[in-house]
């Protein structure tokens, strides 16, 4: 596998999948997806040396860890055990605590198929979770405020 720059990796693989890139520089990319659910999902790819962090923040946004419904965390941790790609976490984004689904991988081991499968999986799983949140109105007061 020939080494390619971060930008080339994102441009080439997004083009093969027919995806549009919302933002791209030498350290970060943002891909936007208009989902059938009506929710716009954003996937962030952040480069740390050769490690790429793929992350999709959910609509579940809380002011502090104490506000997070821990039953939801337990459910997501249980789901993590079944995943081959991606894992749920709580990230601090713009001072808020946000459930995100993410995956780290060395960019030297990513081919087109892996890139497409990973992005599709993360975006789809976050959309399912956000759909549940919208229906149950858990933590959705700030739906897409941090990401959109």
MODELLER restraints for C-alpha pairs under 7 A, 6 or more apart:
rsr = mdl.restraints
at = mdl.atoms
rsr.add(forms.Gaussian(group=physical.xy_distance, feature=features.Distance(at['CA:3:A'], at['CA:108:A']), mean=6.54, stdev=0.5))
rsr.add(forms.Gaussian(group=physical.xy_distance, feature=features.Distance(at['CA:6:A'], at['CA:26:A']), mean=6.44, stdev=0.5))
rsr.add(forms.Gaussian(group=physical.xy_distance, feature=features.Distance(at['CA:7:A'], at['CA:24:A']), mean=6.97, stdev=0.5))
rsr.add(forms.Gaussian(group=physical.xy_distance, feature=features.Distance(at['CA:7:A'], at['CA:25:A']), mean=6.75, stdev=0.5))
rsr.add(forms.Gaussian(group=physical.xy_distance, feature=features.Distance(at['CA:7:A'], at['CA:26:A']), mean=6.15, stdev=0.5))
rsr.add(forms.Gaussian(group=physical.xy_distance, feature=features.Distance(at['CA:13:A'], at['CA:112:A']), mean=5.52, stdev=0.5))
rsr.add(forms.Gaussian(group=physical.xy_distance, feature=features.Distance(at['CA:13:A'], at['CA:115:A']), mean=6.80, stdev=0.5))
rsr.add(forms.Gaussian(group=physical.xy_distance, feature=features.Distance(at['CA:14:A'], at['CA:20:A']), mean=6.76, stdev=0.5))
rsr.add(forms.Gaussian(group=physical.xy_distance, feature=features.Distance(at['CA:17:A'], at['CA:116:A']), mean=6.75, stdev=0.5))
rsr.add(forms.Gaussian(group=physical.xy_distance, feature=features.Distance(at['CA:20:A'], at['CA:31:A']), mean=6.44, stdev=0.5))
rsr.add(forms.Gaussian(group=physical.xy_distance, feature=features.Distance(at['CA:21:A'], at['CA:30:A']), mean=6.17, stdev=0.5))
rsr.add(forms.Gaussian(group=physical.xy_distance, feature=features.Distance(at['CA:21:A'], at['CA:31:A']), mean=4.84, stdev=0.5))
rsr.add(forms.Gaussian(group=physical.xy_distance, feature=features.Distance(at['CA:21:A'], at['CA:32:A']), mean=6.97, stdev=0.5))
rsr.add(forms.Gaussian(group=physical.xy_distance, feature=features.Distance(at['CA:22:A'], at['CA:30:A']), mean=5.37, stdev=0.5))
rsr.add(forms.Gaussian(group=physical.xy_distance, feature=features.Distance(at['CA:22:A'], at['CA:31:A']), mean=5.37, stdev=0.5))
rsr.add(forms.Gaussian(group=physical.xy_distance, feature=features.Distance(at['CA:22:A'], at['CA:32:A']), mean=6.28, stdev=0.5))
rsr.add(forms.Gaussian(group=physical.xy_distance, feature=features.Distance(at['CA:23:A'], at['CA:29:A']), mean=5.31, stdev=0.5))
rsr.add(forms.Gaussian(group=physical.xy_distance, feature=features.Distance(at['CA:23:A'], at['CA:30:A']), mean=4.98, stdev=0.5))
rsr.add(forms.Gaussian(group=physical.xy_distance, feature=features.Distance(at['CA:24:A'], at['CA:30:A']), mean=6.57, stdev=0.5))
rsr.add(forms.Gaussian(group=physical.xy_distance, feature=features.Distance(at['CA:27:A'], at['CA:46:A']), mean=5.85, stdev=0.5))
rsr.add(forms.Gaussian(group=physical.xy_distance, feature=features.Distance(at['CA:27:A'], at['CA:47:A']), mean=5.01, stdev=0.5))
rsr.add(forms.Gaussian(group=physical.xy_distance, feature=features.Distance(at['CA:28:A'], at['CA:45:A']), mean=5.53, stdev=0.5))
rsr.add(forms.Gaussian(group=physical.xy_distance, feature=features.Distance(at['CA:28:A'], at['CA:46:A']), mean=4.51, stdev=0.5))
rsr.add(forms.Gaussian(group=physical.xy_distance, feature=features.Distance(at['CA:28:A'], at['CA:47:A']), mean=6.16, stdev=0.5))
rsr.add(forms.Gaussian(group=physical.xy_distance, feature=features.Distance(at['CA:29:A'], at['CA:44:A']), mean=5.81, stdev=0.5))
rsr.add(forms.Gaussian(group=physical.xy_distance, feature=features.Distance(at['CA:29:A'], at['CA:45:A']), mean=5.07, stdev=0.5))
rsr.add(forms.Gaussian(group=physical.xy_distance, feature=features.Distance(at['CA:29:A'], at['CA:46:A']), mean=6.62, stdev=0.5))
rsr.add(forms.Gaussian(group=physical.xy_distance, feature=features.Distance(at['CA:30:A'], at['CA:42:A']), mean=6.57, stdev=0.5))
rsr.add(forms.Gaussian(group=physical.xy_distance, feature=features.Distance(at['CA:30:A'], at['CA:43:A']), mean=5.63, stdev=0.5))
rsr.add(forms.Gaussian(group=physical.xy_distance, feature=features.Distance(at['CA:30:A'], at['CA:44:A']), mean=4.69, stdev=0.5))
rsr.add(forms.Gaussian(group=physical.xy_distance, feature=features.Distance(at['CA:30:A'], at['CA:45:A']), mean=6.38, stdev=0.5))
rsr.add(forms.Gaussian(group=physical.xy_distance, feature=features.Distance(at['CA:31:A'], at['CA:42:A']), mean=5.71, stdev=0.5))
rsr.add(forms.Gaussian(group=physical.xy_distance, feature=features.Distance(at['CA:31:A'], at['CA:43:A']), mean=5.19, stdev=0.5))
rsr.add(forms.Gaussian(group=physical.xy_distance, feature=features.Distance(at['CA:31:A'], at['CA:44:A']), mean=6.65, stdev=0.5))
rsr.add(forms.Gaussian(group=physical.xy_distance, feature=features.Distance(at['CA:32:A'], at['CA:40:A']), mean=6.79, stdev=0.5))
rsr.add(forms.Gaussian(group=physical.xy_distance, feature=features.Distance(at['CA:32:A'], at['CA:41:A']), mean=5.83, stdev=0.5))
rsr.add(forms.Gaussian(group=physical.xy_distance, feature=features.Distance(at['CA:32:A'], at['CA:42:A']), mean=4.61, stdev=0.5))
rsr.add(forms.Gaussian(group=physical.xy_distance, feature=features.Distance(at['CA:32:A'], at['CA:43:A']), mean=6.47, stdev=0.5))
rsr.add(forms.Gaussian(group=physical.xy_distance, feature=features.Distance(at['CA:33:A'], at['CA:40:A']), mean=5.58, stdev=0.5))
rsr.add(forms.Gaussian(group=physical.xy_distance, feature=features.Distance(at['CA:33:A'], at['CA:41:A']), mean=5.12, stdev=0.5))
rsr.add(forms.Gaussian(group=physical.xy_distance, feature=features.Distance(at['CA:33:A'], at['CA:42:A']), mean=6.31, stdev=0.5))
rsr.add(forms.Gaussian(group=physical.xy_distance, feature=features.Distance(at['CA:34:A'], at['CA:40:A']), mean=4.63, stdev=0.5))
rsr.add(forms.Gaussian(group=physical.xy_distance, feature=features.Distance(at['CA:34:A'], at['CA:41:A']), mean=6.52, stdev=0.5))
rsr.add(forms.Gaussian(group=physical.xy_distance, feature=features.Distance(at['CA:37:A'], at['CA:131:A']), mean=6.95, stdev=0.5))
rsr.add(forms.Gaussian(group=physical.xy_distance, feature=features.Distance(at['CA:41:A'], at['CA:123:A']), mean=6.60, stdev=0.5))
rsr.add(forms.Gaussian(group=physical.xy_distance, feature=features.Distance(at['CA:42:A'], at['CA:56:A']), mean=5.96, stdev=0.5))
rsr.add(forms.Gaussian(group=physical.xy_distance, feature=features.Distance(at['CA:42:A'], at['CA:147:A']), mean=6.83, stdev=0.5))
rsr.add(forms.Gaussian(group=physical.xy_distance, feature=features.Distance(at['CA:43:A'], at['CA:54:A']), mean=6.81, stdev=0.5))
rsr.add(forms.Gaussian(group=physical.xy_distance, feature=features.Distance(at['CA:43:A'], at['CA:55:A']), mean=5.64, stdev=0.5))
rsr.add(forms.Gaussian(group=physical.xy_distance, feature=features.Distance(at['CA:43:A'], at['CA:56:A']), mean=4.70, stdev=0.5))
rsr.add(forms.Gaussian(group=physical.xy_distance, feature=features.Distance(at['CA:43:A'], at['CA:123:A']), mean=6.91, stdev=0.5))
rsr.add(forms.Gaussian(group=physical.xy_distance, feature=features.Distance(at['CA:44:A'], at['CA:54:A']), mean=5.69, stdev=0.5))
rsr.add(forms.Gaussian(group=physical.xy_distance, feature=features.Distance(at['CA:44:A'], at['CA:55:A']), mean=5.14, stdev=0.5))
rsr.add(forms.Gaussian(group=physical.xy_distance, feature=features.Distance(at['CA:44:A'], at['CA:56:A']), mean=6.31, stdev=0.5))
rsr.add(forms.Gaussian(group=physical.xy_distance, feature=features.Distance(at['CA:45:A'], at['CA:52:A']), mean=6.37, stdev=0.5))
rsr.add(forms.Gaussian(group=physical.xy_distance, feature=features.Distance(at['CA:45:A'], at['CA:53:A']), mean=5.47, stdev=0.5))
rsr.add(forms.Gaussian(group=physical.xy_distance, feature=features.Distance(at['CA:45:A'], at['CA:54:A']), mean=4.56, stdev=0.5))
rsr.add(forms.Gaussian(group=physical.xy_distance, feature=features.Distance(at['CA:45:A'], at['CA:55:A']), mean=6.47, stdev=0.5))
rsr.add(forms.Gaussian(group=physical.xy_distance, feature=features.Distance(at['CA:46:A'], at['CA:52:A']), mean=5.59, stdev=0.5))
rsr.add(forms.Gaussian(group=physical.xy_distance, feature=features.Distance(at['CA:46:A'], at['CA:53:A']), mean=5.11, stdev=0.5))
rsr.add(forms.Gaussian(group=physical.xy_distance, feature=features.Distance(at['CA:46:A'], at['CA:54:A']), mean=6.68, stdev=0.5))
rsr.add(forms.Gaussian(group=physical.xy_distance, feature=features.Distance(at['CA:47:A'], at['CA:53:A']), mean=6.48, stdev=0.5))
rsr.add(forms.Gaussian(group=physical.xy_distance, feature=features.Distance(at['CA:50:A'], at['CA:106:A']), mean=5.49, stdev=0.5))
rsr.add(forms.Gaussian(group=physical.xy_distance, feature=features.Distance(at['CA:50:A'], at['CA:107:A']), mean=5.58, stdev=0.5))
rsr.add(forms.Gaussian(group=physical.xy_distance, feature=features.Distance(at['CA:51:A'], at['CA:104:A']), mean=6.55, stdev=0.5))
rsr.add(forms.Gaussian(group=physical.xy_distance, feature=features.Distance(at['CA:51:A'], at['CA:105:A']), mean=5.52, stdev=0.5))
rsr.add(forms.Gaussian(group=physical.xy_distance, feature=features.Distance(at['CA:51:A'], at['CA:106:A']), mean=4.36, stdev=0.5))
rsr.add(forms.Gaussian(group=physical.xy_distance, feature=features.Distance(at['CA:51:A'], at['CA:107:A']), mean=5.88, stdev=0.5))
rsr.add(forms.Gaussian(group=physical.xy_distance, feature=features.Distance(at['CA:52:A'], at['CA:104:A']), mean=5.55, stdev=0.5))
rsr.add(forms.Gaussian(group=physical.xy_distance, feature=features.Distance(at['CA:52:A'], at['CA:105:A']), mean=5.42, stdev=0.5))
rsr.add(forms.Gaussian(group=physical.xy_distance, feature=features.Distance(at['CA:52:A'], at['CA:106:A']), mean=6.06, stdev=0.5))
rsr.add(forms.Gaussian(group=physical.xy_distance, feature=features.Distance(at['CA:52:A'], at['CA:107:A']), mean=6.07, stdev=0.5))
rsr.add(forms.Gaussian(group=physical.xy_distance, feature=features.Distance(at['CA:53:A'], at['CA:102:A']), mean=6.93, stdev=0.5))
rsr.add(forms.Gaussian(group=physical.xy_distance, feature=features.Distance(at['CA:53:A'], at['CA:103:A']), mean=5.84, stdev=0.5))
rsr.add(forms.Gaussian(group=physical.xy_distance, feature=features.Distance(at['CA:53:A'], at['CA:104:A']), mean=4.50, stdev=0.5))
rsr.add(forms.Gaussian(group=physical.xy_distance, feature=features.Distance(at['CA:53:A'], at['CA:105:A']), mean=6.75, stdev=0.5))
rsr.add(forms.Gaussian(group=physical.xy_distance, feature=features.Distance(at['CA:54:A'], at['CA:102:A']), mean=5.33, stdev=0.5))
rsr.add(forms.Gaussian(group=physical.xy_distance, feature=features.Distance(at['CA:54:A'], at['CA:103:A']), mean=5.22, stdev=0.5))
rsr.add(forms.Gaussian(group=physical.xy_distance, feature=features.Distance(at['CA:54:A'], at['CA:104:A']), mean=6.24, stdev=0.5))
rsr.add(forms.Gaussian(group=physical.xy_distance, feature=features.Distance(at['CA:55:A'], at['CA:100:A']), mean=6.51, stdev=0.5))
rsr.add(forms.Gaussian(group=physical.xy_distance, feature=features.Distance(at['CA:55:A'], at['CA:101:A']), mean=5.75, stdev=0.5))
rsr.add(forms.Gaussian(group=physical.xy_distance, feature=features.Distance(at['CA:55:A'], at['CA:102:A']), mean=4.17, stdev=0.5))
rsr.add(forms.Gaussian(group=physical.xy_distance, feature=features.Distance(at['CA:55:A'], at['CA:103:A']), mean=6.61, stdev=0.5))
rsr.add(forms.Gaussian(group=physical.xy_distance, feature=features.Distance(at['CA:56:A'], at['CA:100:A']), mean=5.47, stdev=0.5))
rsr.add(forms.Gaussian(group=physical.xy_distance, feature=features.Distance(at['CA:56:A'], at['CA:101:A']), mean=5.39, stdev=0.5))
rsr.add(forms.Gaussian(group=physical.xy_distance, feature=features.Distance(at['CA:56:A'], at['CA:102:A']), mean=6.31, stdev=0.5))
rsr.add(forms.Gaussian(group=physical.xy_distance, feature=features.Distance(at['CA:56:A'], at['CA:122:A']), mean=6.67, stdev=0.5))
rsr.add(forms.Gaussian(group=physical.xy_distance, feature=features.Distance(at['CA:56:A'], at['CA:123:A']), mean=6.50, stdev=0.5))
rsr.add(forms.Gaussian(group=physical.xy_distance, feature=features.Distance(at['CA:56:A'], at['CA:126:A']), mean=6.70, stdev=0.5))
rsr.add(forms.Gaussian(group=physical.xy_distance, feature=features.Distance(at['CA:57:A'], at['CA:98:A']), mean=6.57, stdev=0.5))
rsr.add(forms.Gaussian(group=physical.xy_distance, feature=features.Distance(at['CA:57:A'], at['CA:99:A']), mean=6.21, stdev=0.5))
rsr.add(forms.Gaussian(group=physical.xy_distance, feature=features.Distance(at['CA:57:A'], at['CA:100:A']), mean=4.17, stdev=0.5))
rsr.add(forms.Gaussian(group=physical.xy_distance, feature=features.Distance(at['CA:57:A'], at['CA:101:A']), mean=6.56, stdev=0.5))
rsr.add(forms.Gaussian(group=physical.xy_distance, feature=features.Distance(at['CA:58:A'], at['CA:98:A']), mean=6.73, stdev=0.5))
rsr.add(forms.Gaussian(group=physical.xy_distance, feature=features.Distance(at['CA:58:A'], at['CA:99:A']), mean=5.58, stdev=0.5))
rsr.add(forms.Gaussian(group=physical.xy_distance, feature=features.Distance(at['CA:58:A'], at['CA:100:A']), mean=5.37, stdev=0.5))
rsr.add(forms.Gaussian(group=physical.xy_distance, feature=features.Distance(at['CA:58:A'], at['CA:126:A']), mean=6.00, stdev=0.5))
rsr.add(forms.Gaussian(group=physical.xy_distance, feature=features.Distance(at['CA:58:A'], at['CA:130:A']), mean=6.12, stdev=0.5))
rsr.add(forms.Gaussian(group=physical.xy_distance, feature=features.Distance(at['CA:59:A'], at['CA:130:A']), mean=5.76, stdev=0.5))
rsr.add(forms.Gaussian(group=physical.xy_distance, feature=features.Distance(at['CA:59:A'], at['CA:140:A']), mean=5.72, stdev=0.5))
rsr.add(forms.Gaussian(group=physical.xy_distance, feature=features.Distance(at['CA:59:A'], at['CA:142:A']), mean=6.86, stdev=0.5))
rsr.add(forms.Gaussian(group=physical.xy_distance, feature=features.Distance(at['CA:59:A'], at['CA:143:A']), mean=4.73, stdev=0.5))
rsr.add(forms.Gaussian(group=physical.xy_distance, feature=features.Distance(at['CA:59:A'], at['CA:144:A']), mean=5.83, stdev=0.5))
rsr.add(forms.Gaussian(group=physical.xy_distance, feature=features.Distance(at['CA:60:A'], at['CA:98:A']), mean=5.78, stdev=0.5))
rsr.add(forms.Gaussian(group=physical.xy_distance, feature=features.Distance(at['CA:60:A'], at['CA:99:A']), mean=5.78, stdev=0.5))
rsr.add(forms.Gaussian(group=physical.xy_distance, feature=features.Distance(at['CA:60:A'], at['CA:138:A']), mean=6.97, stdev=0.5))
rsr.add(forms.Gaussian(group=physical.xy_distance, feature=features.Distance(at['CA:60:A'], at['CA:139:A']), mean=4.69, stdev=0.5))
rsr.add(forms.Gaussian(group=physical.xy_distance, feature=features.Distance(at['CA:60:A'], at['CA:140:A']), mean=5.70, stdev=0.5))
rsr.add(forms.Gaussian(group=physical.xy_distance, feature=features.Distance(at['CA:61:A'], at['CA:96:A']), mean=6.42, stdev=0.5))
rsr.add(forms.Gaussian(group=physical.xy_distance, feature=features.Distance(at['CA:61:A'], at['CA:97:A']), mean=5.75, stdev=0.5))
rsr.add(forms.Gaussian(group=physical.xy_distance, feature=features.Distance(at['CA:61:A'], at['CA:98:A']), mean=4.65, stdev=0.5))
rsr.add(forms.Gaussian(group=physical.xy_distance, feature=features.Distance(at['CA:61:A'], at['CA:99:A']), mean=6.98, stdev=0.5))
rsr.add(forms.Gaussian(group=physical.xy_distance, feature=features.Distance(at['CA:61:A'], at['CA:139:A']), mean=5.67, stdev=0.5))
rsr.add(forms.Gaussian(group=physical.xy_distance, feature=features.Distance(at['CA:61:A'], at['CA:140:A']), mean=6.89, stdev=0.5))
rsr.add(forms.Gaussian(group=physical.xy_distance, feature=features.Distance(at['CA:61:A'], at['CA:142:A']), mean=6.36, stdev=0.5))
rsr.add(forms.Gaussian(group=physical.xy_distance, feature=features.Distance(at['CA:62:A'], at['CA:68:A']), mean=6.43, stdev=0.5))
rsr.add(forms.Gaussian(group=physical.xy_distance, feature=features.Distance(at['CA:62:A'], at['CA:96:A']), mean=5.75, stdev=0.5))
rsr.add(forms.Gaussian(group=physical.xy_distance, feature=features.Distance(at['CA:62:A'], at['CA:97:A']), mean=5.05, stdev=0.5))
rsr.add(forms.Gaussian(group=physical.xy_distance, feature=features.Distance(at['CA:62:A'], at['CA:98:A']), mean=6.39, stdev=0.5))
rsr.add(forms.Gaussian(group=physical.xy_distance, feature=features.Distance(at['CA:62:A'], at['CA:139:A']), mean=6.59, stdev=0.5))
rsr.add(forms.Gaussian(group=physical.xy_distance, feature=features.Distance(at['CA:63:A'], at['CA:96:A']), mean=5.07, stdev=0.5))
rsr.add(forms.Gaussian(group=physical.xy_distance, feature=features.Distance(at['CA:63:A'], at['CA:97:A']), mean=6.05, stdev=0.5))
rsr.add(forms.Gaussian(group=physical.xy_distance, feature=features.Distance(at['CA:64:A'], at['CA:96:A']), mean=6.68, stdev=0.5))
rsr.add(forms.Gaussian(group=physical.xy_distance, feature=features.Distance(at['CA:64:A'], at['CA:97:A']), mean=5.92, stdev=0.5))
rsr.add(forms.Gaussian(group=physical.xy_distance, feature=features.Distance(at['CA:65:A'], at['CA:97:A']), mean=6.61, stdev=0.5))
rsr.add(forms.Gaussian(group=physical.xy_distance, feature=features.Distance(at['CA:76:A'], at['CA:88:A']), mean=6.15, stdev=0.5))
rsr.add(forms.Gaussian(group=physical.xy_distance, feature=features.Distance(at['CA:77:A'], at['CA:88:A']), mean=6.82, stdev=0.5))
rsr.add(forms.Gaussian(group=physical.xy_distance, feature=features.Distance(at['CA:80:A'], at['CA:87:A']), mean=5.20, stdev=0.5))
rsr.add(forms.Gaussian(group=physical.xy_distance, feature=features.Distance(at['CA:80:A'], at['CA:88:A']), mean=6.45, stdev=0.5))
rsr.add(forms.Gaussian(group=physical.xy_distance, feature=features.Distance(at['CA:85:A'], at['CA:103:A']), mean=6.81, stdev=0.5))
rsr.add(forms.Gaussian(group=physical.xy_distance, feature=features.Distance(at['CA:85:A'], at['CA:118:A']), mean=6.41, stdev=0.5))
rsr.add(forms.Gaussian(group=physical.xy_distance, feature=features.Distance(at['CA:86:A'], at['CA:101:A']), mean=6.17, stdev=0.5))
rsr.add(forms.Gaussian(group=physical.xy_distance, feature=features.Distance(at['CA:86:A'], at['CA:102:A']), mean=5.17, stdev=0.5))
rsr.add(forms.Gaussian(group=physical.xy_distance, feature=features.Distance(at['CA:86:A'], at['CA:103:A']), mean=4.65, stdev=0.5))
rsr.add(forms.Gaussian(group=physical.xy_distance, feature=features.Distance(at['CA:86:A'], at['CA:122:A']), mean=6.36, stdev=0.5))
rsr.add(forms.Gaussian(group=physical.xy_distance, feature=features.Distance(at['CA:87:A'], at['CA:101:A']), mean=5.41, stdev=0.5))
rsr.add(forms.Gaussian(group=physical.xy_distance, feature=features.Distance(at['CA:87:A'], at['CA:102:A']), mean=5.50, stdev=0.5))
rsr.add(forms.Gaussian(group=physical.xy_distance, feature=features.Distance(at['CA:87:A'], at['CA:103:A']), mean=6.34, stdev=0.5))
rsr.add(forms.Gaussian(group=physical.xy_distance, feature=features.Distance(at['CA:88:A'], at['CA:99:A']), mean=6.86, stdev=0.5))
rsr.add(forms.Gaussian(group=physical.xy_distance, feature=features.Distance(at['CA:88:A'], at['CA:100:A']), mean=5.69, stdev=0.5))
rsr.add(forms.Gaussian(group=physical.xy_distance, feature=features.Distance(at['CA:88:A'], at['CA:101:A']), mean=4.35, stdev=0.5))
rsr.add(forms.Gaussian(group=physical.xy_distance, feature=features.Distance(at['CA:88:A'], at['CA:102:A']), mean=6.37, stdev=0.5))
rsr.add(forms.Gaussian(group=physical.xy_distance, feature=features.Distance(at['CA:89:A'], at['CA:99:A']), mean=5.73, stdev=0.5))
rsr.add(forms.Gaussian(group=physical.xy_distance, feature=features.Distance(at['CA:89:A'], at['CA:100:A']), mean=5.45, stdev=0.5))
rsr.add(forms.Gaussian(group=physical.xy_distance, feature=features.Distance(at['CA:89:A'], at['CA:101:A']), mean=6.20, stdev=0.5))
rsr.add(forms.Gaussian(group=physical.xy_distance, feature=features.Distance(at['CA:90:A'], at['CA:97:A']), mean=6.22, stdev=0.5))
rsr.add(forms.Gaussian(group=physical.xy_distance, feature=features.Distance(at['CA:90:A'], at['CA:98:A']), mean=5.33, stdev=0.5))
rsr.add(forms.Gaussian(group=physical.xy_distance, feature=features.Distance(at['CA:90:A'], at['CA:99:A']), mean=4.53, stdev=0.5))
rsr.add(forms.Gaussian(group=physical.xy_distance, feature=features.Distance(at['CA:90:A'], at['CA:100:A']), mean=6.02, stdev=0.5))
rsr.add(forms.Gaussian(group=physical.xy_distance, feature=features.Distance(at['CA:91:A'], at['CA:97:A']), mean=5.71, stdev=0.5))
rsr.add(forms.Gaussian(group=physical.xy_distance, feature=features.Distance(at['CA:91:A'], at['CA:98:A']), mean=5.23, stdev=0.5))
rsr.add(forms.Gaussian(group=physical.xy_distance, feature=features.Distance(at['CA:91:A'], at['CA:99:A']), mean=6.37, stdev=0.5))
rsr.add(forms.Gaussian(group=physical.xy_distance, feature=features.Distance(at['CA:91:A'], at['CA:100:A']), mean=6.58, stdev=0.5))
rsr.add(forms.Gaussian(group=physical.xy_distance, feature=features.Distance(at['CA:92:A'], at['CA:98:A']), mean=6.21, stdev=0.5))
rsr.add(forms.Gaussian(group=physical.xy_distance, feature=features.Distance(at['CA:101:A'], at['CA:122:A']), mean=6.32, stdev=0.5))
rsr.add(forms.Gaussian(group=physical.xy_distance, feature=features.Distance(at['CA:101:A'], at['CA:126:A']), mean=6.53, stdev=0.5))
rsr.add(forms.Gaussian(group=physical.xy_distance, feature=features.Distance(at['CA:102:A'], at['CA:122:A']), mean=6.95, stdev=0.5))
rsr.add(forms.Gaussian(group=physical.xy_distance, feature=features.Distance(at['CA:133:A'], at['CA:140:A']), mean=6.57, stdev=0.5))
rsr.add(forms.Gaussian(group=physical.xy_distance, feature=features.Distance(at['CA:134:A'], at['CA:140:A']), mean=6.47, stdev=0.5))
